[in-house]
Amino acid sequence: MKKEHIIPISKEIAALILVQEQRVADELDDGCVYVFPRKDCSPLKQDTFRVKLNELAYEEKITDSNGEIFRFHAHAFRHTVGTRMINNGVPQHIVQKFLGHESPEMTARYAHIFDETLKKEFTKFKETLVTNNGSILDLSEENTEADNTDLQWFKKNINAQALPNGYCRLPVIAGPCPHANACLDCTNFCTSKQFLTEHEEHLERTKEILNRAKQNQWQRQVETNERVKNRLEQIIHSLKETN
């Protein structure tokens, strides 16, 4: 038996629904209770909905990652919403309630999709990483034996930031790092034009990570790297102003 499921919607969607309701009222009988009805006021069939979406994809040349015309399936919209919520840090139990899943296992697939996506993106971002003791981190898709600390790198809760000679891979769940770019916040730190190139390179790499964090709405990484970026910009500006 189908159950009633209530979910919140954005103001933009609410406004569009009102427009559609008015359109239905203008074109069909006042007693029509569906937002997207057929001409006889019966509910729109799923097949009709799918056909219309795919006609739109063909007309507007909506393609997939391979350049082929995208094939829409109504249920895929739920997957998109679930994946986006997980990507944006919404707790899994909230996503479960939002999607009306009976069990957490049904929702867990979205967390798995996110981990795999981030893993691929980071592998492209930096193919080979070496730790401070010289060991190489294997971030390839085939590597399933990485320890928990390494796996944190592939999850959203990693506090990625550029260092002068590498990257920080501390998980956010470990709390603020007392050492990350510590020299930039130390009152004993001083520098000169001799190191201007290093500071500029550090700034560019920080901006690269900051842009990636903003694109993915990773707020913790944005805050961390904004602070580093501002400090580096102050240092670079002062060095360039000196004689």
Backbone as CSV, one residue per row, in Angstrom:
resi,resn,N_x,N_y,N_z,CA_x,CA_y,CA_z,C_x,C_y,C_z
1,MET,0.840,-1.188,0.000,0.000,0.000,0.000,0.881,1.246,0.000
2,LYS,0.553,2.198,-0.866,1.330,3.419,-0.934,1.078,4.267,0.305
3,LYS,2.129,4.891,0.796,2.004,5.721,1.986,2.167,7.190,1.623
4,GLU,1.569,8.042,2.428,1.710,9.484,2.225,3.056,9.929,2.772
5,HIS,3.774,10.706,1.985,5.112,11.144,2.378,5.230,12.636,2.128
6,ILE,5.505,13.391,3.174,5.598,14.849,3.071,7.057,15.268,3.118
7,ILE,7.466,16.100,2.165,8.840,16.602,2.145,8.826,18.115,1.978
8,PRO,9.834,18.796,2.504,9.920,20.253,2.315,10.370,20.573,0.898
9,ILE,9.964,21.731,0.395,10.400,22.186,-0.922,10.901,23.615,-0.808
10,SER,11.663,24.050,-1.785,12.206,25.408,-1.774,11.131,26.411,-2.184
11,LYS,11.379,27.679,-1.906,10.444,28.737,-2.300,10.305,28.802,-3.814
12,GLU,11.415,28.531,-4.521,11.377,28.571,-5.984,10.437,27.507,-6.544
13,ILE,10.514,26.302,-5.967,9.635,25.221,-6.431,8.187,25.540,-6.087
14,ALA,7.960,26.095,-4.897,6.600,26.465,-4.492,6.011,27.486,-5.463
15,ALA,6.835,28.451,-5.880,6.372,29.479,-6.818,6.019,28.861,-8.169
16,LEU,6.828,27.915,-8.629,6.557,27.253,-9.907,5.284,26.410,-9.842
17,ILE,5.048,25.781,-8.693,3.827,24.985,-8.531,2.597,25.883,-8.602
18,LEU,2.679,27.060,-7.999,1.555,28.005,-8.058,1.273,28.431,-9.496
19,VAL,2.337,28.655,-10.256,2.171,29.014,-11.671,1.491,27.880,-12.431
20,GLN,1.941,26.644,-12.170,1.357,25.484,-12.847,-0.097,25.281,-12.435
21,GLU,-0.401,25.485,-11.166,-1.783,25.350,-10.695,-2.696,26.351,-11.397
22,GLN,-2.204,27.571,-11.578,-2.998,28.592,-12.260,-3.210,28.220,-13.721
23,ARG,-2.173,27.649,-14.325,-2.285,27.205,-15.720,-3.338,26.119,-15.854
24,VAL,-3.352,25.166,-14.924,-4.351,24.095,-14.938,-5.746,24.674,-14.755
25,ALA,-5.884,25.630,-13.834,-7.184,26.250,-13.570,-7.703,26.997,-14.793
26,ASP,-6.783,27.616,-15.544,-7.187,28.382,-16.728,-7.578,27.480,-17.889
27,GLU,-6.938,26.320,-18.002,-7.127,25.467,-19.173,-8.102,24.318,-18.950
28,LEU,-8.277,23.892,-17.674,-9.124,22.735,-17.394,-10.218,23.094,-16.394
29,ASP,-10.997,22.096,-16.013,-12.102,22.321,-15.084,-11.595,22.749,-13.716
30,ASP,-12.394,23.533,-13.010,-12.018,23.991,-11.675,-11.831,22.833,-10.702
31,GLY,-12.497,21.722,-10.952,-12.419,20.598,-10.027,-11.191,19.728,-10.207
32,CYS,-10.292,20.094,-11.119,-9.093,19.287,-11.361,-8.135,19.430,-10.180
33,VAL,-7.779,18.323,-9.534,-6.999,18.376,-8.292,-5.519,18.074,-8.494
34,TYR,-5.118,17.735,-9.711,-3.723,17.357,-9.953,-2.915,18.532,-10.506
35,VAL,-1.657,18.583,-10.115,-0.773,19.649,-10.598,-0.402,19.407,-12.058
36,PHE,-0.193,18.150,-12.425,0.154,17.804,-13.807,-0.852,16.770,-14.326
37,PRO,-2.053,17.225,-14.674,-3.083,16.288,-15.123,-3.065,16.093,-16.641
38,ARG,-3.794,15.065,-17.080,-4.081,14.917,-18.502,-5.317,15.763,-18.819
39,LYS,-5.704,15.791,-20.089,-6.808,16.664,-20.493,-8.124,16.300,-19.825
40,ASP,-8.280,15.021,-19.440,-9.512,14.607,-18.768,-9.401,14.737,-17.253
41,CYS,-8.328,15.419,-16.783,-8.083,15.674,-15.355,-7.629,14.436,-14.584
42,SER,-7.353,13.371,-15.267,-6.773,12.210,-14.596,-5.269,12.449,-14.434
43,PRO,-4.635,11.750,-13.486,-3.203,11.999,-13.259,-2.341,11.603,-14.449
44,LEU,-1.274,12.341,-14.652,-0.332,12.064,-15.734,0.334,10.713,-15.497
45,LYS,0.382,9.898,-16.511,1.011,8.586,-16.380,2.534,8.717,-16.387
46,GLN,3.194,7.795,-15.692,4.651,7.849,-15.587,5.323,7.743,-16.952
47,ASP,4.783,6.895,-17.823,5.373,6.735,-19.151,5.300,8.036,-19.944
48,THR,4.180,8.736,-19.825,4.025,10.017,-20.523,5.039,11.027,-20.011
49,PHE,5.205,11.045,-18.694,6.180,11.948,-18.075,7.588,11.663,-18.606
50,ARG,7.942,10.386,-18.661,9.269,9.995,-19.132,9.464,10.359,-20.605
51,VAL,8.442,10.117,-21.420,8.535,10.434,-22.851,8.746,11.927,-23.062
52,LYS,8.004,12.751,-22.328,8.137,14.203,-22.463,9.532,14.671,-22.056
53,LEU,10.072,14.088,-20.993,11.420,14.457,-20.557,12.454,14.105,-21.625
54,ASN,12.307,12.941,-22.225,13.276,12.514,-23.228,13.122,13.280,-24.538
55,GLU,11.911,13.731,-24.830,11.727,14.623,-25.981,12.458,15.938,-25.734
56,LEU,12.368,16.424,-24.497,13.068,17.653,-24.128,14.578,17.476,-24.249
57,ALA,15.081,16.328,-23.794,16.517,16.055,-23.879,16.981,16.074,-25.331
58,TYR,16.165,15.515,-26.219,16.525,15.479,-27.641,16.487,16.883,-28.238
59,GLU,15.433,17.639,-27.931,15.277,18.981,-28.504,16.364,19.938,-28.019
60,GLU,16.733,19.818,-26.746,17.711,20.739,-26.159,19.124,20.177,-26.155
61,LYS,19.299,19.012,-26.775,20.629,18.382,-26.880,21.272,18.185,-25.500
62,ILE,20.479,17.653,-24.564,20.993,17.338,-23.227,21.736,16.009,-23.315
63,THR,23.038,16.020,-23.014,23.856,14.825,-23.211,24.461,14.321,-21.908
64,ASP,24.918,13.069,-21.940,25.604,12.493,-20.792,27.103,12.749,-20.918
65,SER,27.888,12.154,-20.025,29.335,12.393,-20.007,30.037,11.888,-21.267
66,ASN,29.358,11.001,-22.015,29.938,10.469,-23.251,29.471,11.215,-24.493
67,GLY,28.672,12.264,-24.283,28.179,13.039,-25.412,26.931,12.481,-26.059
68,GLU,26.366,11.402,-25.487,25.139,10.810,-26.006,23.925,11.520,-25.404
69,ILE,22.811,11.539,-26.169,21.585,12.139,-25.648,21.188,11.427,-24.360
70,PHE,20.966,12.199,-23.306,20.683,11.619,-21.990,19.297,10.982,-21.975
71,ARG,19.212,9.800,-21.367,17.936,9.105,-21.228,17.415,9.309,-19.814
72,PHE,16.314,10.035,-19.712,15.741,10.334,-18.402,14.914,9.165,-17.874
73,HIS,15.015,8.937,-16.582,14.148,8.013,-15.854,13.666,8.759,-14.616
74,ALA,12.366,8.720,-14.375,11.784,9.516,-13.297,12.458,9.263,-11.953
75,HIS,12.776,8.016,-11.679,13.348,7.673,-10.373,14.744,8.258,-10.191
76,ALA,15.406,8.599,-11.303,16.767,9.139,-11.213,16.803,10.470,-10.469
77,PHE,15.680,11.201,-10.479,15.653,12.474,-9.764,15.832,12.262,-8.261
78,ARG,15.296,11.170,-7.746,15.492,10.852,-6.329,16.964,10.596,-6.048
79,HIS,17.628,9.887,-6.966,19.052,9.620,-6.789,19.847,10.921,-6.776
80,THR,19.468,11.849,-7.649,20.166,13.137,-7.708,20.012,13.892,-6.399
81,VAL,18.785,13.940,-5.879,18.535,14.638,-4.612,19.312,13.978,-3.480
82,GLY,19.245,12.657,-3.396,19.944,11.941,-2.329,21.439,12.157,-2.378
83,THR,22.019,12.087,-3.575,23.463,12.275,-3.723,23.867,13.687,-3.355
84,ARG,23.100,14.677,-3.794,23.424,16.071,-3.477,23.353,16.331,-1.976
85,MET,22.361,15.760,-1.316,22.232,15.962,0.125,23.434,15.376,0.859
86,ILE,23.839,14.169,0.485,25.020,13.559,1.093,26.254,14.397,0.800
87,ASN,26.406,14.851,-0.452,27.553,15.674,-0.839,27.631,16.961,-0.035
88,ASN,26.471,17.497,0.341,26.429,18.754,1.083,26.481,18.558,2.590
89,GLY,26.730,17.322,3.021,26.945,17.082,4.441,25.698,16.840,5.262
90,VAL,24.546,16.615,4.625,23.320,16.324,5.376,23.464,14.943,6.013
91,PRO,23.202,14.817,7.318,23.342,13.514,7.982,22.521,12.433,7.285
92,GLN,23.053,11.220,7.297,22.415,10.136,6.553,21.003,9.847,7.051
93,HIS,20.767,9.961,8.357,19.424,9.654,8.859,18.401,10.696,8.406
94,ILE,18.853,11.937,8.166,17.958,12.972,7.652,17.628,12.685,6.189
95,VAL,18.645,12.280,5.420,18.423,11.915,4.020,17.452,10.738,3.939
96,GLN,17.603,9.782,4.849,16.713,8.620,4.876,15.264,9.051,5.077
97,LYS,15.047,9.968,6.020,13.688,10.438,6.287,13.147,11.242,5.118
98,PHE,14.002,12.079,4.519,13.586,12.921,3.397,13.126,12.072,2.216
99,LEU,13.859,10.995,1.940,13.534,10.140,0.798,12.499,9.074,1.128
100,GLY,12.143,8.949,2.415,11.145,7.966,2.805,11.645,6.545,2.756
101,HIS,12.947,6.357,2.970,13.512,5.007,2.956,13.128,4.246,4.223
102,GLU,12.841,2.975,4.063,12.463,2.142,5.197,13.662,1.776,6.066
103,SER,14.831,1.656,5.453,16.011,1.225,6.198,17.208,2.102,5.846
104,PRO,18.186,2.217,6.759,19.390,3.010,6.472,20.219,2.430,5.336
105,GLU,20.075,1.107,5.088,20.835,0.487,4.003,20.449,1.068,2.643
106,MET,19.175,1.450,2.501,18.723,2.023,1.239,19.370,3.383,0.994
107,THR,19.626,4.107,2.075,20.234,5.436,1.958,21.742,5.351,1.837
108,ALA,22.319,4.294,2.380,23.781,4.167,2.412,24.392,4.164,1.021
109,ARG,23.638,3.786,0.006,24.170,3.741,-1.354,24.622,5.120,-1.817
110,TYR,23.941,6.181,-1.317,24.327,7.527,-1.736,25.665,7.924,-1.131
111,ALA,25.898,7.509,0.108,27.199,7.769,0.726,28.293,7.027,-0.032
112,HIS,27.970,5.817,-0.496,28.944,5.038,-1.274,29.244,5.728,-2.601
113,ILE,28.199,6.232,-3.258,28.386,6.947,-4.524,29.275,8.156,-4.312
114,PHE,29.046,8.886,-3.216,29.855,10.080,-2.942,31.315,9.715,-2.733
115,ASP,31.576,8.689,-1.937,32.952,8.278,-1.671,33.673,7.909,-2.967
116,GLU,32.988,7.169,-3.842,33.609,6.755,-5.098,33.875,7.956,-5.992
117,THR,32.921,8.901,-6.041,33.098,10.091,-6.872,34.261,10.928,-6.383
118,LEU,34.313,11.159,-5.072,35.393,11.973,-4.517,36.740,11.288,-4.698
119,LYS,36.741,9.985,-4.581,37.986,9.235,-4.752,38.540,9.451,-6.162
120,LYS,37.666,9.376,-7.164,38.095,9.582,-8.544,38.585,11.009,-8.750
121,GLU,37.844,11.979,-8.191,38.220,13.378,-8.375,39.570,13.669,-7.739
122,PHE,39.788,13.121,-6.548,41.056,13.412,-5.896,42.214,12.714,-6.586
123,THR,41.965,11.517,-7.129,43.016,10.822,-7.861,43.455,11.648,-9.060
124,LYS,42.495,12.312,-9.728,42.842,13.186,-10.843,43.567,14.425,-10.342
125,PHE,43.174,14.895,-9.154,43.743,16.113,-8.589,45.220,15.941,-8.256
126,LYS,45.582,14.815,-7.700,46.979,14.576,-7.347,47.230,13.081,-7.413
127,GLU,47.933,12.632,-8.438,48.050,11.199,-8.674,48.928,10.494,-7.653
128,THR,50.015,11.124,-7.197,50.943,10.465,-6.282,51.219,11.353,-5.084
129,LEU,50.996,10.826,-3.888,51.278,11.552,-2.655,52.277,10.763,-1.827
130,VAL,53.202,11.482,-1.206,54.204,10.862,-0.351,54.056,11.442,1.044
131,THR,54.012,10.594,2.079,53.871,11.058,3.452,55.212,11.557,3.972
132,ASN,55.195,12.097,5.226,56.425,12.676,5.777,57.501,11.636,6.080
133,ASN,57.142,10.354,6.088,58.173,9.327,6.285,58.592,8.668,4.973
134,GLY,58.130,9.241,3.848,58.563,8.771,2.543,57.719,7.691,1.921
135,SER,56.674,7.215,2.622,55.829,6.168,2.048,54.846,6.782,1.058
136,ILE,54.536,6.018,0.000,53.645,6.504,-1.048,52.218,6.074,-0.741
137,LEU,51.270,7.032,-0.820,49.861,6.723,-0.637,49.297,6.262,-1.969
138,ASP,48.740,5.055,-1.989,48.136,4.525,-3.205,46.675,4.927,-3.224
139,LEU,46.312,5.847,-4.117,44.945,6.349,-4.175,44.199,5.823,-5.391
140,SER,44.693,4.767,-5.992,44.040,4.210,-7.169,42.758,3.503,-6.777
141,GLU,41.872,3.328,-7.744,40.587,2.682,-7.494,40.762,1.244,-7.030
142,GLU,41.877,0.614,-7.432,42.077,-0.787,-7.069,42.501,-0.950,-5.615
143,ASN,42.951,0.136,-4.980,43.460,0.018,-3.618,42.314,0.017,-2.626
144,THR,42.035,-1.122,-2.013,40.951,-1.217,-1.038,41.482,-1.527,0.342
145,GLU,42.811,-1.522,0.504,43.405,-1.902,1.773,43.895,-0.698,2.578
146,ALA,43.610,0.520,2.102,44.085,1.704,2.808,43.505,1.746,4.209
147,ASP,44.310,2.268,5.162,43.824,2.321,6.533,42.805,3.444,6.691
148,ASN,42.184,3.529,7.884,41.107,4.482,8.089,41.544,5.923,7.875
149,THR,42.777,6.249,8.285,43.255,7.613,8.115,43.304,7.987,6.642
150,ASP,43.810,7.087,5.803,43.880,7.361,4.374,42.488,7.467,3.757
151,LEU,41.574,6.625,4.210,40.228,6.661,3.659,39.537,7.984,3.961
152,GLN,39.923,8.625,5.064,39.325,9.914,5.384,39.590,10.925,4.272
153,TRP,40.683,10.733,3.581,41.036,11.669,2.505,39.992,11.671,1.405
154,PHE,39.289,10.529,1.247,38.328,10.411,0.169,36.925,10.833,0.592
155,LYS,36.770,11.238,1.802,35.458,11.646,2.285,35.396,13.161,2.360
156,LYS,34.191,13.670,2.453,34.055,15.119,2.461,34.653,15.749,3.685
157,ASN,34.708,15.013,4.781,35.210,15.602,6.029,36.719,15.505,6.128
158,ILE,37.411,16.014,5.104,38.864,16.148,5.176,39.190,17.617,5.077
159,ASN,40.133,18.062,5.882,40.451,19.480,5.951,41.615,19.788,5.016
160,ALA,41.390,19.597,3.710,42.455,19.763,2.727,42.945,21.202,2.684
161,GLN,44.263,21.365,2.714,44.842,22.681,2.511,46.253,22.516,1.974
162,ALA,46.675,23.506,1.199,48.014,23.465,0.623,49.025,23.937,1.645
163,LEU,50.141,23.237,1.722,51.273,23.638,2.547,52.394,24.070,1.607
164,PRO,53.407,24.762,2.102,54.468,25.235,1.211,55.124,24.123,0.404
165,ASN,55.152,22.904,0.963,55.839,21.816,0.261,55.025,20.531,0.233
166,GLY,53.695,20.646,0.253,52.849,19.460,0.216,51.396,19.811,0.477
167,TYR,50.626,18.840,1.005,49.215,19.031,1.319,48.912,18.401,2.673
168,CYS,47.928,18.968,3.367,47.497,18.395,4.639,46.382,17.393,4.368
169,ARG,46.440,16.223,4.996,45.394,15.215,4.817,44.728,14.866,6.142
170,LEU,44.728,15.786,7.097,44.119,15.530,8.399,42.600,15.486,8.282
171,PRO,41.931,14.424,8.800,40.472,14.395,8.785,39.900,15.494,9.672
172,VAL,38.827,16.117,9.213,38.176,17.159,9.995,37.714,16.630,11.346
173,ILE,37.303,15.335,11.376,36.789,14.770,12.621,37.857,14.731,13.703
174,ALA,39.127,14.906,13.324,40.202,14.922,14.315,40.316,16.275,15.000
175,GLY,39.510,17.239,14.548,39.549,18.568,15.153,40.539,19.474,14.448
176,PRO,40.568,20.762,14.847,41.495,21.708,14.223,42.941,21.269,14.405
177,CYS,43.732,21.393,13.349,45.137,21.007,13.425,45.951,22.129,14.057
178,PRO,46.711,21.836,15.120,47.511,22.885,15.773,48.767,23.231,14.985
179,HIS,49.043,22.470,13.916,50.285,22.673,13.170,50.077,23.221,11.766
180,ALA,48.854,23.116,11.217,48.632,23.438,9.813,49.023,24.877,9.492
181,ASN,49.983,25.039,8.564,50.473,26.360,8.181,50.770,27.206,9.410
182,ALA,51.339,26.572,10.429,51.534,27.230,11.726,52.378,28.489,11.617
183,CYS,53.363,28.485,10.733,54.253,29.645,10.635,53.496,30.911,10.250
184,LEU,52.457,30.770,9.426,51.704,31.944,8.988,50.976,32.616,10.143
185,ASP,50.697,31.864,11.202,49.995,32.417,12.362,50.923,32.671,13.545
186,CYS,52.208,32.435,13.356,53.167,32.569,14.458,53.738,33.984,14.496
187,THR,53.766,34.590,15.682,54.299,35.952,15.830,55.805,36.000,15.617
188,ASN,56.472,34.850,15.661,57.915,34.801,15.434,58.274,34.615,13.958
189,PHE,57.262,34.467,13.128,57.517,34.242,11.708,57.916,35.540,11.019
190,CYS,58.928,35.482,10.169,59.308,36.617,9.333,59.786,36.082,7.995
191,THR,59.704,36.900,6.984,60.089,36.469,5.647,60.656,37.654,4.887
192,SER,61.092,37.423,3.660,61.683,38.495,2.858,61.401,38.232,1.392
193,LYS,61.824,39.166,0.529,61.606,39.010,-0.903,62.297,37.770,-1.459
194,GLN,63.260,37.289,-0.742,63.964,36.079,-1.161,62.992,34.908,-1.330
195,PHE,61.893,34.927,-0.532,60.929,33.826,-0.540,59.628,34.209,-1.251
196,LEU,59.626,35.327,-1.993,58.402,35.801,-2.635,57.822,34.762,-3.597
197,THR,58.683,34.145,-4.388,58.211,33.139,-5.347,57.528,31.977,-4.641
198,GLU,58.120,31.516,-3.520,57.524,30.412,-2.762,56.148,30.800,-2.229
199,HIS,56.028,32.042,-1.733,54.733,32.495,-1.212,53.696,32.566,-2.332
200,GLU,54.096,33.031,-3.500,53.159,33.142,-4.620,52.711,31.767,-5.097
201,GLU,53.631,30.818,-5.134,53.260,29.451,-5.514,52.329,28.828,-4.477
202,HIS,52.619,29.079,-3.202,51.760,28.589,-2.113,50.360,29.165,-2.258
203,LEU,50.270,30.457,-2.612,48.976,31.116,-2.779,48.194,30.491,-3.934
204,GLU,48.850,30.231,-5.052,48.169,29.653,-6.209,47.618,28.269,-5.888
205,ARG,48.379,27.471,-5.173,47.923,26.132,-4.811,46.795,26.198,-3.799
206,THR,46.855,27.184,-2.908,45.769,27.379,-1.946,44.490,27.785,-2.668
207,LYS,44.598,28.665,-3.656,43.430,29.090,-4.433,42.823,27.912,-5.189
208,GLU,43.668,27.020,-5.683,43.184,25.847,-6.404,42.314,24.978,-5.502
209,ILE,42.794,24.729,-4.290,42.014,23.927,-3.344,40.768,24.686,-2.901
210,LEU,40.884,26.001,-2.702,39.749,26.816,-2.277,38.644,26.785,-3.329
211,ASN,39.001,26.912,-4.594,38.006,26.868,-5.668,37.302,25.525,-5.701
212,ARG,38.069,24.453,-5.533,37.472,23.112,-5.516,36.514,22.965,-4.328
213,ALA,36.912,23.510,-3.177,36.064,23.429,-1.985,34.769,24.209,-2.180
214,LYS,34.856,25.391,-2.810,33.661,26.201,-3.051,32.728,25.515,-4.038
215,GLN,33.285,24.921,-5.088,32.472,24.229,-6.079,31.686,23.086,-5.456
216,ASN,32.279,22.425,-4.472,31.632,21.283,-3.825,30.949,21.648,-2.515
217,GLN,30.963,22.963,-2.187,30.306,23.462,-0.971,30.831,22.780,0.281
218,TRP,32.167,22.652,0.359,32.816,22.081,1.538,33.192,23.226,2.466
219,GLN,32.293,23.614,3.365,32.427,24.831,4.149,33.663,24.834,5.032
220,ARG,33.972,23.704,5.656,35.131,23.671,6.551,36.420,23.944,5.778
221,GLN,36.568,23.329,4.617,37.766,23.553,3.814,37.823,24.975,3.279
222,VAL,36.657,25.544,2.970,36.610,26.937,2.511,37.130,27.866,3.591
223,GLU,36.648,27.671,4.821,37.071,28.533,5.929,38.574,28.417,6.176
224,THR,39.089,27.192,6.174,40.519,26.979,6.418,41.371,27.668,5.366
225,ASN,41.020,27.469,4.105,41.855,27.989,3.030,41.652,29.477,2.778
226,GLU,40.495,30.020,3.131,40.294,31.470,3.045,41.256,32.177,3.996
227,ARG,41.406,31.620,5.194,42.312,32.229,6.174,43.749,32.204,5.666
228,VAL,44.167,31.063,5.127,45.529,30.950,4.599,45.720,31.884,3.413
229,LYS,44.726,31.943,2.526,44.817,32.813,1.348,44.964,34.277,1.749
230,ASN,44.145,34.715,2.707,44.208,36.110,3.145,45.568,36.439,3.751
231,ARG,46.101,35.518,4.545,47.394,35.758,5.175,48.507,35.834,4.122
232,LEU,48.468,34.932,3.153,49.476,34.937,2.089,49.385,36.200,1.241
233,GLU,48.174,36.628,0.963,47.997,37.851,0.171,48.551,39.064,0.909
234,GLN,48.362,39.100,2.225,48.921,40.195,3.023,50.446,40.178,2.965
235,ILE,51.017,38.986,3.109,52.481,38.849,3.088,53.038,39.259,1.726
236,ILE,52.427,38.755,0.660,52.901,39.060,-0.697,52.787,40.549,-0.998
237,HIS,51.675,41.143,-0.606,51.479,42.581,-0.826,52.554,43.393,-0.112
238,SER,52.821,43.040,1.142,53.830,43.775,1.916,55.223,43.610,1.315
239,LEU,55.548,42.401,0.867,56.865,42.162,0.268,57.039,42.957,-1.023
240,LYS,55.984,43.053,-1.808,56.068,43.794,-3.070,56.142,45.301,-2.847
241,GLU,55.624,45.751,-1.713,55.638,47.182,-1.413,56.980,47.644,-0.872
242,THR,57.764,46.706,-0.353,59.058,47.085,0.228,60.073,47.370,-0.866
243,ASN,61.060,48.215,-0.536,62.094,48.578,-1.510,63.130,47.456,-1.625
